[in-house]
Amino acid sequence: MIGPEVVHRLFALREIGPFQRLEDTELLLIARHARSRRFEAGKLVLPAGLVAEALFVVIAGGAQVEGVAAPVVFDAPGLLFGLATTADYTAGPEGLEALVIAKPHVFTIARECPEFVVGLRDLAERAAR
């Protein structure tokens, strides 16, 4: 049986860039492994110098890095390539609600769902503009 929290996470993921390319069965698998985390405004989410051990997907509120809005999905480069963050990620003024996907699950998603990786690349390209 699929619980209401998993369904909520599935619908949240469906609205986010890289995940829009995935089938519902793939999203369901991800939703089952994602965990909801809430951060109060200004709270440190990911400190500078740390290599991320999870992917953060913003579903409400937002995050900031160096005073600028963080991407809706972060820190994929750090997670996938072992790169330390260059600045602190903090919850924005309205706080942050994020789905957090642990590193092993992200690698499984990347391996089994190549469209997800394409979506991450597209997101990174848009953020760079």
SULSUL-V618306 format. One line per field, one symbol per residue. burial: + if it has 9 or more other ideal C-beta (glycine too) atoms within 8 Angstrom, else -. Layout:
burial: ???
This chain:
burial: -----++-++-+++-+++++++---+++-++-++-+--+---+-++----++-++++++-+++++----+-+++++-+++----+--+++++--+++++++++-+++-++--+--+++++-+++-----
